[in-house]
Amino acid sequence: MRVLVKGAGVAGLAVAHELARRNMAVTVAEIRAGIGGNASWLAGGMLAPWCERESAGEAVIALGRGAADWWSAALPGHVTRAGTLVVAHPRDASELRRFSQRTENHAWLTEDAIAKLEPDLAGHFRLGLFFDQEAHLDPRRAMEALVEKLSAMGVTFLFGSGQPVPSGFDRMIDCTGMAAQDPALRGVRGEMLILRTSDISLKRPVRLLHPRHPIYIVPRPDHHFMVGATMIESDNEGPITARSAMELLNAAYALHPAFGEAEIVETGAALRPAYRDNLPRVDARDGTVTVNGFYRHGFLLAPVMAQQAAELVFASESDTEPEHEADHQRRSA
Amino acid sequence: MLTCYGVELASRLFLGTAQYPSPAILADTVRASGTEVVTVSLRRETAGGASGGRFWELIRELGVRVLPNTAGCHSVKEAVTTARMAREVFATDWIKLEVIGNHDTLQPDVFGLVESARILSEEGFSVFPYTTDDLVVAERLLEAGCKVLMPWCAPIGSAAGPLNVRALRSLRAHFPDTPLIVDAGLGRPSHAAAVMELGFDAVLLNTAVAKAGDPAGMAHAFAGAVEAGLEAYRAGIVEPRETAVPSTPVIGQAVFS
């Protein structure tokens, strides 16, 4: 069976991986010239289903708990299993209590325990929460490595809009996010920064709670830190606003003053595609499968949705009338 | 019925639309609360002036009246511009006017508030000013053309409940015919019942509902509390006394001493 995957964001690459693993002939077509420039490129890369439960339903845990294993198996060496540290300043202690009530699988940390985990944060926070089963990866390295691995597995990549997309595919899987132009999708704008400083090092993602501007900082190789992310109900894809940059920088500085001296290496803004329930979906309609609506959970939920999509395609391999199954095979997270 | 700028409202609960886990949960919450008015913030959601797009469509699809607000505005100019934008986007003259004076407490800048209220009222807006519990400011807002007042009972998002009951009572006593809607600071249903028992006309909630574990369940709980408080106020609440008073008459009973 020949399958065309449209879109080389995290969803498209994960789907291609699941299909290639099942020995299907896969072509990935990406309208951009390379793998950068999409929402996945700006992602935090946190595999943190228990933390995400704070603002999402139970489903995020059920669907996301296997993500770290999937990425480890797909890309050995890319996943760091060091947990997530959640802190708040004393004046926002109630935010920490609230976070703990909404989540599970965490332990309370005292000042000393925080210092043991993250020596550079010693003395900055009196209380914290530790989610020891969570993990993270570098989204850019992971995507590049996945393209390399998939190419070696025989997957064809067509980058750039100039290329004519060959025909004759048995199935098409649309993983193009906002570009799918699905009226059920809306954009949730996210803005982020990448900072560089060697004055501080972190071993794991740190979330700083705040009633208005909660942020996370994810350590990346070579003294880089990804600071994210705003959540704005807007379809505007323009550059980061001064206000958002100020809020992110303020929060980073509040986490540790060393970030005040960091270089701002990059700023970014993109739209997260989201359905009304903020959960992703695999849909089958008229012979086309769509995998979309990852919201802020691309790297976390792409594995499980990719598996669902691949099973759908695989199951229909002998089916000659895929359009009849549209309603039955629609799977919702 | 509560009447605000000529519009009759059966529900005494207004809801903010920010911070919900998802638009689907927001829609469930609006249904569970029975609310007829939702506020929506224009400034943050636009992020540079483009249309809010799908999220605003989802708000319109809720089928309730939209009260746009000027949240995040720190000056008269910002607030007035935002209000004019809101009129275009949502095709309504209603505007919840917020002019923030202090970044930490989100306390209203009452001077800027009165000035913006005057400008917007002259332009035909129906202004719902987010104000403090200060009596004199309330008078100035009414003079500026406001027909509804939205005093805080505690800082926005603090969930602290009514902090200054004397001031709230005083507002009610001085403006018996003006719709008074408590905006900001309510954390739990008993807080909402407490201000309704003081005779306030309605409450506006956002954080207390949106950040609850089950927003729809919490909205339903608040709706019940608001109704209870309203009914209690109308029924006439017994004033507290210093001493115990037996509820059965003691006169005529035998004395054993």
Interface residues (C-beta under 8 A of the other chain):
Chain A: S55 A56 G57 R98 Q101 R102 L185 R186 G187 R189 P211 R212 I232 E233 S234 D235 N236 G238 T241 S244 A274 R276 D277 N278 L279
Chain B: P21 S22 P23 A24 I25 A27 R44 E45 T46 A47 G48 G49 A50 S51 G52 G53 R54 F55 L58 G157 K211 G213
